[in-house]
Amino acid sequence: HMPKSSASDAQHVVLTDHSIPRRPRIRSVAAGDLSHPELDPFDGSKPSTRDLALAYAIAAIGKTTGPDRERATALLEASVRQNPDDSETLLYLAEIYRTGRKNELAIPPYRRAIQLDPTQATGSVGLGGVLMERGDLSGAIPLFRDALSKNAGLQLVRMNLAVALWQTGDRAGAESILREGIALNPAYAPARELLARISKAP
């Protein structure tokens, strides 16, 4: 059997670049005081809650704590309340929750974003990762398949899908998924190593 830790090695979602023209400039304003935004708009106009939410979310990517995450979370939540049908802010909010170890909170915005925009793969990758971490492999598998159908080059998603299939008893499916990945990228050693491990397993 695969070590338990393998099932939680979900790929981090890579979110889109919103081309914010300037990096955030932090001033000494109390965290959470949304009436005094700390970003300088490029053209001098007053930014919307959504614009600030996305800007702070971009600044918070890769951070697990800190004022940027706190501001991003508060602003994204406010933006989603204003427009619950904005798939982009929903995806950012879900990712902020997920990377902050608030997986239960991440699930509803991921599901809503997928429903609103089924053409994007980000929601399927993120939600699949959350479900896999929870041990819900049957829920994660179709999400990983969906993500790969939109971007076959998501190697970590392919690895997670193979592990999920193997752990649910579908060895042939796992091997097939890995062979497809190796055909696309023969230099990706982890896929070859996992395939060899699955093939040799009793």
C-alpha positions as CSV (number, residue, x, y, z in Angstrom):
1,H,0.0,0.0,0.0
2,M,1.1,3.6,-0.6
3,P,2.0,5.6,2.5
4,K,-0.8,7.6,3.9
5,S,1.1,10.8,3.2
6,S,1.0,10.3,-0.5
7,A,-2.8,10.8,-0.6
8,S,-2.4,14.3,0.8
9,D,0.2,15.5,-1.7
10,A,-2.4,17.6,-3.6
11,Q,-1.1,20.0,-6.2
12,H,-1.4,23.6,-5.2
13,V,-3.7,25.6,-7.4
14,V,-1.9,28.0,-9.8
15,L,-4.2,31.0,-10.1
16,T,-4.4,33.4,-13.0
17,D,-2.3,36.6,-13.2
18,H,-4.7,39.5,-13.0
19,S,-2.0,41.9,-14.2
20,I,-2.2,44.2,-11.2
21,P,0.1,46.9,-12.4
22,R,1.8,47.7,-9.1
23,R,2.9,45.7,-6.1
24,P,1.0,46.3,-2.9
25,R,2.5,49.1,-0.7
26,I,1.9,48.4,2.9
27,R,1.2,51.3,5.2
28,S,0.7,51.2,9.0
29,V,-3.1,50.7,9.0
30,A,-4.7,48.3,11.4
31,A,-5.3,44.9,9.9
32,G,-8.9,44.4,8.9
33,D,-9.7,48.1,8.6
34,L,-11.2,47.8,5.1
35,S,-12.2,51.5,5.1
36,H,-8.6,52.4,4.6
37,P,-7.2,50.2,1.8
38,E,-3.5,49.9,1.7
39,L,-3.0,49.6,-2.1
40,D,-2.4,52.5,-4.4
41,P,-4.6,52.3,-7.5
42,F,-2.5,52.7,-10.7
43,D,-4.7,55.4,-12.2
44,G,-5.6,57.2,-8.9
45,S,-9.2,55.9,-9.1
46,K,-11.0,54.4,-6.1
47,P,-10.7,50.6,-6.3
48,S,-13.7,48.3,-6.0
49,T,-13.9,45.7,-3.2
50,R,-13.4,43.1,-5.9
51,D,-10.2,44.8,-7.2
52,L,-8.7,45.0,-3.7
53,A,-9.7,41.4,-2.9
54,L,-8.0,40.1,-6.0
55,A,-4.9,42.3,-5.4
56,Y,-4.5,41.2,-1.8
57,A,-5.2,37.6,-2.8
58,I,-2.3,37.7,-5.3
59,A,-0.1,39.3,-2.6
60,A,-1.0,36.5,-0.2
61,I,-0.3,33.6,-2.5
62,G,2.4,31.4,-1.0
63,K,1.9,32.8,2.5
64,T,0.2,30.8,5.2
65,T,-0.2,33.7,7.7
66,G,0.1,37.4,7.8
67,P,-1.8,40.6,7.2
68,D,-2.0,40.1,3.4
69,R,-3.9,36.8,4.0
70,E,-6.2,38.5,6.6
71,R,-7.0,41.4,4.3
72,A,-7.4,39.1,1.3
73,T,-9.8,36.8,3.2
74,A,-12.0,39.7,4.5
75,L,-12.1,41.4,1.1
76,L,-12.8,38.2,-0.8
77,E,-15.6,37.3,1.6
78,A,-17.1,40.8,1.2
79,S,-16.8,40.6,-2.6
80,V,-18.5,37.2,-2.8
81,R,-21.3,38.6,-0.6
82,Q,-21.7,41.4,-3.1
83,N,-21.6,39.1,-6.1
84,P,-22.0,35.4,-5.3
85,D,-21.7,34.5,-9.0
86,D,-18.2,35.7,-9.6
87,S,-16.2,32.5,-10.2
88,E,-12.9,34.2,-10.0
89,T,-13.3,35.6,-6.5
90,L,-14.9,32.3,-5.5
91,L,-11.8,30.5,-6.6
92,Y,-9.4,32.8,-4.8
93,L,-11.5,32.6,-1.7
94,A,-11.5,28.8,-1.8
95,E,-7.7,28.8,-2.3
96,I,-7.2,31.2,0.6
97,Y,-9.3,28.9,2.8
98,R,-7.5,25.7,1.6
99,T,-4.0,27.0,2.1
100,G,-5.1,28.3,5.5
101,R,-6.1,24.7,6.5
102,K,-9.8,25.6,6.4
103,N,-10.8,22.9,4.0
104,E,-14.4,22.7,5.1
105,L,-14.9,26.4,4.2
106,A,-13.1,25.9,0.9
107,I,-15.5,23.3,-0.4
108,P,-18.6,25.5,-1.1
109,P,-16.8,28.2,-3.1
110,Y,-14.9,25.6,-5.1
111,R,-18.2,23.8,-5.9
112,R,-19.9,27.1,-6.8
113,A,-17.1,28.2,-9.1
114,I,-17.1,24.9,-10.9
115,Q,-20.8,25.2,-11.4
116,L,-20.5,28.8,-12.7
117,D,-17.5,28.2,-15.0
118,P,-17.1,24.5,-15.9
119,T,-14.4,25.4,-18.5
120,Q,-11.7,26.2,-16.0
121,A,-9.6,23.5,-14.3
122,T,-8.6,25.4,-11.2
123,G,-11.7,24.5,-9.2
124,S,-11.5,20.8,-10.0
125,V,-7.8,20.7,-9.0
126,G,-8.4,22.5,-5.7
127,L,-11.5,20.7,-4.7
128,G,-10.0,17.4,-5.8
129,G,-7.1,18.1,-3.5
130,V,-9.4,18.9,-0.6
131,L,-11.4,15.8,-1.0
132,M,-8.3,13.6,-1.4
133,E,-6.9,15.0,1.8
134,R,-10.2,14.1,3.5
135,G,-9.9,10.5,2.2
136,D,-12.9,11.0,-0.2
137,L,-11.1,9.3,-3.2
138,S,-14.4,8.6,-5.0
139,G,-15.1,12.3,-5.0
140,A,-11.6,13.4,-5.9
141,I,-11.2,11.0,-8.9
142,P,-13.8,12.6,-11.3
143,L,-12.5,16.1,-10.4
144,F,-8.9,15.1,-11.2
145,R,-10.1,13.5,-14.5
146,D,-12.0,16.7,-15.3
147,A,-8.9,18.8,-14.7
148,L,-6.7,16.5,-16.9
149,S,-9.3,16.7,-19.7
150,K,-8.7,20.4,-19.7
151,N,-4.9,20.4,-19.2
152,A,-3.2,17.1,-19.7
153,G,0.1,18.5,-18.5
154,L,-0.9,18.8,-14.8
155,Q,1.6,16.2,-13.6
156,L,0.9,16.3,-9.9
157,V,-2.9,16.0,-10.6
158,R,-2.1,12.9,-12.7
159,M,0.0,11.5,-9.9
160,N,-2.8,12.1,-7.4
161,L,-5.3,10.5,-9.7
162,A,-3.1,7.5,-10.2
163,V,-2.7,7.1,-6.4
164,A,-6.5,7.5,-5.9
165,L,-7.3,4.9,-8.5
166,W,-4.8,2.5,-7.0
167,Q,-6.1,3.0,-3.5
168,T,-9.6,2.3,-4.7
169,G,-8.5,-0.9,-6.3
170,D,-8.3,0.2,-10.0
171,R,-4.7,-0.8,-10.6
172,A,-5.2,-0.9,-14.4
173,G,-6.7,2.6,-14.4
174,A,-3.8,3.9,-12.4
175,E,-1.2,2.4,-14.7
176,S,-3.0,3.7,-17.8
177,I,-3.1,7.3,-16.4
178,L,0.6,7.1,-15.6
179,R,1.5,5.7,-19.0
180,E,-0.4,8.6,-20.6
181,G,1.6,11.0,-18.6
182,I,4.9,9.3,-19.4
183,A,4.1,9.5,-23.1
184,L,3.5,13.3,-22.7
185,N,6.6,13.8,-20.6
186,P,9.1,10.9,-20.7
187,A,11.5,12.9,-18.5
188,Y,9.1,13.1,-15.5
189,A,10.7,10.5,-13.2
190,P,8.1,10.4,-10.5
191,A,5.5,9.0,-12.9
192,R,7.8,6.2,-14.0
193,E,8.7,5.4,-10.4
194,L,5.1,5.2,-9.3
195,L,4.2,3.1,-12.3
196,A,7.0,0.7,-11.4
197,R,5.8,0.6,-7.8
198,I,2.2,-0.1,-8.8
199,S,3.2,-2.8,-11.3
200,K,5.3,-4.6,-8.7
201,A,2.7,-4.4,-5.9
202,P,1.0,-7.7,-4.9
